[in-house]
């Protein structure tokens, strides 16, 4: 999307055009950036493992075109459920498979499958998919971007 241009004017009295960016130009330019980026929107992570778990914690996303940036910080409830852990409820289905990064250590790898709106959690060194019981009582903090 091309950015419309507003002529800059001598607004400081120096006789030189554009010595101070005029307010009309700044307002228009910042408005166009805001319209392109969009707001940061909260969303709720759900359980896609089938165990009926409920997660507490803040999650948010922002979408720019077909790129979605997410931030998730949730705590798994105490559970002995052995189902493979899957965090669902992403705001948009992913176009391609992709990984996300963790904010806590490096013990986990987070993966979104193509055409999915959920995250699979793997152990970083063994490659084994983690269960709900493995994550019982733990905080999952991650962020990243994916293509929608």
C-alpha positions in Angstrom: 0.0 0.0 0.0 1.6 3.3 -1.1 1.8 6.0 1.5 0.0 9.2 0.4 2.2 12.2 0.7 1.3 15.6 2.1 3.6 18.5 1.1 5.9 19.7 3.9 5.8 23.4 4.6 8.0 26.0 6.3 6.4 25.8 9.7 9.2 27.2 11.8 9.6 30.5 10.0 13.2 29.7 8.9 12.4 30.0 5.2 13.5 26.3 4.7 10.9 23.7 3.7 10.7 20.8 6.1 13.0 22.0 8.8 10.4 20.7 11.3 8.0 18.1 10.1 4.7 19.7 10.2 2.0 18.2 12.5 -0.4 17.4 9.6 2.2 15.3 7.9 3.1 13.5 11.1 -0.5 12.8 12.0 -1.2 11.4 8.5 2.0 9.3 8.4 1.5 7.8 11.9 -2.2 7.2 11.2 -1.3 5.2 8.1 1.2 3.1 10.1 -1.4 2.5 12.8 -3.9 1.4 10.2 -1.4 -1.0 8.6 -0.2 -2.6 11.8 -3.5 -2.9 13.7 -4.1 -3.1 17.4 -2.8 -5.6 19.9 -5.7 -7.8 20.8 -6.0 -10.2 23.8 -7.1 -13.8 23.2 -7.6 -16.9 25.3 -5.5 -20.0 24.9 -7.6 -23.2 25.0 -6.9 -26.9 25.5 -6.6 -28.8 22.3 -5.5 -32.0 23.9 -9.0 -33.2 24.7 -8.4 -33.1 28.5 -10.6 -30.1 29.1 -7.9 -28.1 30.8 -8.4 -24.4 31.6 -5.4 -22.0 31.3 -4.9 -18.7 33.2 -2.7 -15.9 32.0 -2.4 -13.1 29.5 -2.1 -13.7 25.7 -2.2 -11.2 22.9 -1.7 -11.0 19.2 -1.2 -8.4 16.5 -1.7 -9.0 12.8 0.1 -7.2 9.9 -1.1 -8.4 6.6 -0.9 -12.2 6.8 1.8 -12.2 9.6 0.5 -12.8 13.1 2.6 -12.1 16.1 1.6 -13.8 19.4 2.6 -13.6 23.0 1.5 -16.3 25.4 2.1 -16.5 29.1 -0.2 -19.2 30.7 0.1 -21.6 33.6 -1.0 -25.2 33.2 -3.3 -26.5 35.9 -2.3 -29.3 38.1 -3.1 -32.5 36.3 -2.0 -36.1 35.9 -3.6 -36.3 32.4 -1.3 -38.2 30.0 -2.7 -36.7 26.8 -0.2 -35.0 24.5 -0.1 -31.2 25.4 -1.6 -28.9 22.8 -2.4 -25.2 23.2 -5.2 -24.1 21.0 -7.2 -21.0 20.3 -4.7 -19.2 18.2 -6.5 -16.2 16.6 -5.8 -17.4 13.0 -5.0 -20.8 11.4 -1.4 -21.0 10.3 -0.6 -21.2 6.6 2.6 -23.1 7.1 4.3 -25.0 9.9 6.6 -23.0 12.1 8.3 -22.8 15.4 8.0 -20.3 18.2 10.5 -19.2 20.8 10.3 -19.5 24.6 10.9 -16.8 27.1 11.9 -19.3 29.8 15.0 -21.3 29.2 15.5 -23.7 26.4 13.9 -26.9 27.6 10.9 -26.8 25.3 10.3 -26.3 21.6 6.9 -25.0 20.4 5.6 -25.9 17.0 2.5 -24.9 15.0 1.5 -27.3 12.3 0.4 -26.0 8.9 -3.4 -25.3 8.7 -3.7 -25.4 12.4 -4.5 -23.0 15.2 -2.8 -25.0 18.0 0.7 -25.4 19.4 2.4 -28.7 20.1 5.1 -28.7 22.8 8.2 -30.8 22.5 11.2 -31.5 24.9 14.1 -29.6 23.4 16.8 -32.3 23.9 14.9 -35.5 23.5 12.4 -34.4 20.9 9.6 -36.2 22.6 6.2 -34.5 22.6 5.3 -33.4 26.2 2.1 -34.5 27.9 -0.2 -32.4 30.1 1.2 -34.1 33.1 4.7 -33.1 32.1 3.6 -29.5 32.1 1.4 -29.7 35.2 1.7 -26.5 37.3 4.3 -25.0 35.0 4.2 -21.7 33.2 4.4 -21.6 29.4 5.7 -18.3 28.2 6.4 -18.0 24.5 6.2 -15.7 21.6 6.7 -15.5 17.9 5.2 -15.0 14.5 3.5 -17.2 12.0 1.9 -16.8 8.6 -1.9 -16.9 8.4 
